[in-house]
Amino acid sequence: MIVRRTVRILAALAVMALANLSAHAQQAAPSRLDEIMKRGTLRVGMTGDYKPFTYLDKTTQQFSGFDVDMAEALGKALGVKVEYVATAWPKLMKDFEADQFDIAMGGVSVTLDRQKKGYFTMPIMREGKTPITRCADVGKYQSIADIDKKGTRVIVNPGGTNERFARANIKDAEITVFADNTVIFDEIAKGNADLMMTDASETRYQQKQHSGVLCAVHPEKPFDFSEKAYWLQRDMALKAFVDQWLHISMEDGSYRKIYAAWFD
């Protein structure tokens, strides 16, 4: 009986000691959320080449777009300033791993490779890859099989999910990598390429920008499934805050207001 009591007491003391150590460890290591608020800035990584999500004006060095407005709203919710860090799709992962920014925004798609390196917020958009082509050619490119034929010229921007999707699905058609994603759709309009497969949201936007010239091909029925979200460095406190902010924004209409300004 005495032995059992002694064992129970020792076990209880061990649990208390572990709890104290855990609490001490949490106090000794502030979360990234704490660091951001103490620093007074939220570092946001953006490519600046993906309208309407993000665009960097090379003359003024100013970012604009849907996710820029969202970043500013997030900064306001945190009570900090937003510092934009220019990156590019081919080096987005490398810059993320090097801790160049706290969060990546600007039309970032959720992928398992990215999930291995950090956390994604709750999704902000659901869509998938679909073609955009000259309006006269919409009927020619309804399926992957229609596109993947010799003589078809598919254009892609380098380093992101668009190039990955094209290379995974296109075997016979010609794939051309075009470096400047800000003017890549002009190449299709001018006849230098036949189509691009990109996110449905972008095809809808570019259809408006090239009215009567370029048309999105069944954006309501994309070839695959994907979601967009914000990519965070690994910190549960930061993720919890941004998820809650997004939830409130979607419920109180502020998300919809920003969305309408860029997509409607």
N, C-alpha and C positions, 0 to 999 in steps of 0.2 A: 504493500500500500504506500509506504513512504517512498519507495523507488518510483512508483507511478507518479506520485505528486511531484517528485523532483524532476522527472522527465517532462511533465506538463509545464512546470515553471520554467525550465530551461528552454523549452520550445517557444513559450510565450515571450521570453526575453529575446530569443533569436528573431522572432517575428518583429518585435519592437525595434530591435537594432537594425534590421533590414529596412524597415519603414523610415527610420531616422536617416539612414544612409541615402535612401532614395530621395527623401525630401531635401537633404543637403545637396545631393547631386543636381536636383532640379534648380535649387537656388544658385548653385555655383555656375550653372550653364544656362544663361538666359536664352529664350527662344529668338529666332530670327525676327519674329514680329516685334519683340521688345527692342531688338537692335535697330530695326527700321525706324521705330518711333523715337528712339534715343538719338539716332543719326539725323532724323528730320527729313530724310529723302527716301523715296521708293525708286529703286533702279529698275527700269523697264527695258528689256531687250526687244528691238524691232528691226525688221529688215527694210522697211520703208519703200518696198516695191510691189505691194499687193493691195491695190485699190479694190474696194473702198475701205478695207480694214486699216491700212497704213500706207502713207506716202511721204517720202522725204524730199522736200524741195531743195535741190542742190545749191541754189542761189542763196536762199535765206537760211538753209540748214534747219528748217522747221518741219516737224512732223504734223500730219493731219490725217484724219480718217475716223472711222467708227471706233476702232480700238484705242485711238488717241483720246477721244472723248470719254471712253470708258475708263482709261487709265487715269485721266484727270479726276473723274468722279470717285475712283477708288482712292486716289491720293487725298482728296477732300475728306472722305470717310475716315481715313487713317489719321488725318490731321498733319500730313507731311507734303513736301513738294515732290513732284515727279521729275526724275532725271532719266532722259532717254539715252539708251546705249545702242548705237548702230551696230547691226550684225548682218549676216547674210545666210540664206538657206544652206549653202554648202558647209558653213562653219558654225551653224546655230548650236549643234550638239557640243562642239569643242568649246565654244564660248560659255555655254551653260555649265559644263563640267569645270571650267576655270573660274566659276563664280563671278562672271563679269556683270551679272544682273540678278535681281531677286526673283523676277517673274518675266516670262516671255509672253508677249501679246502681239497681235497683228495677224489674225487669221491662222493661228497655229492649230494643226490637226492633231487629234489624239492618236498616238501610235504606241505599241507595246515597247519599242526600243526607247522611246522617250520616257515612258512610264518607269522603266528600269532605273532611270537617272534621277527622277524627281516625282513630284505629285501633280496631278491634273485637278483643276477645280471641277465643280459640276459643269456639265456641258452648257454652252451658250447657244449652240446651233447644231442641227442635225441635217446632214446632206450627203453628198457623194460625188464621184467624178462623172462628168457628162461632157459631150463635145460642144464646141462653138465653132461655127463655120460661116461661110458666106451664105446669105439667106437663100440664094438660088440653089444651094447644094444640100439643104437640110435633109431632103429625102434620100440622099446618097449615103448618109452616115448615121443610120438609126441603131446599128448594133456594132459590137466589136468585130464581128465577122465582116460587116460592110466596110469597116475602116481598115482592117488588116489585110490589105491587098497590095500587090506590087503596083507602084505608080502613085499610091496615096502618100502625101507628104504631111507627116505629123510633126508639129513643133512643140517643144517643151522648154520650160525654164529649168536651170540646173539646180540639183542638190536637194530638192524637196519631194513631197509625195506625188506631185504631178509626173516628174521624171520616173520615179519608182513604179508608178502605175503603168505608164506607157511601156517601159522595158519589160514589165511582167506580162503584159498582154499583147504586145505588138511584136510579131516575128517576121512578117513579110513586107509590111509598109516601111517607108523610110522615116527615121526619127532624126530630127535636127534639133540640137540644143542651141537656144538663143539666149545670150547672157542677160540682156536688159528686159526684165519682166514688165517694166513700165510702158514699153512700146511694143511688146511682143504681138499684141492683137492687130496692130497696124500691118504686120507682115502677112497676116491672113487676108486682111482687107485689100492689100496691094497685090495679092495673088502669088506671093512668094512661098506660101504654105497653104495647105488645104484646111487644116483644123488643129485645134488644141483641145485636149481633154483636161479639164480642171474642175474645181468645186462649183457646184450648181449656183451658189450665191455669186461667184465671180462671173459666170457666164451671163447671168441675168443683168448684172451691173454693166458689163461690157456691151451687151446688146443695146442698152440705153445709150451708152456713149457712142456707139456706131449704128445709130438708128437707121433701119432700112438697108444696111450693108451687111452686118453680122447678126446672126440669130443663134440663140441657145437651142440646143437639140434636147427635147424632152427633159428639162431640168427638174420636173416634178417626179421623174422616174430615172434616177441616176443608175449608173452601172454597178455601183457598190454602195456600201454603207460607211459613213464616217461621221465624226463629230468634231466640232471645234470647242476648245476650252482654253484656259490660261494655264501655262506650265510653270510650276513653282519649284523653287529649291526645297529640299526635304525639311519641312518644318510643319508639324501638325497644328501648332497654334496659328501660323500664318494661313494655312489652308482652311482652317475652321473659320477664321475671320473673313476671308475672301468669299468662301461659299455662303456664309450668312449674308454678306453684303450683296452678293448676286441674287440670292433668294428674295431679299427685301426689295431690291431694284426691280425684279421681275413682277413682284406683287403690287408695288405702289405705282407702277407705270413709268418710272424713270428710264428703265431699260428700253421699253417700247418707244419712248420719245427719242432716244438717241438712235435706235434702230431705224425709225421712220425717216430721220434726217438724211440717212445714207443709202437706204435700200428701197424705200417706197417711191 
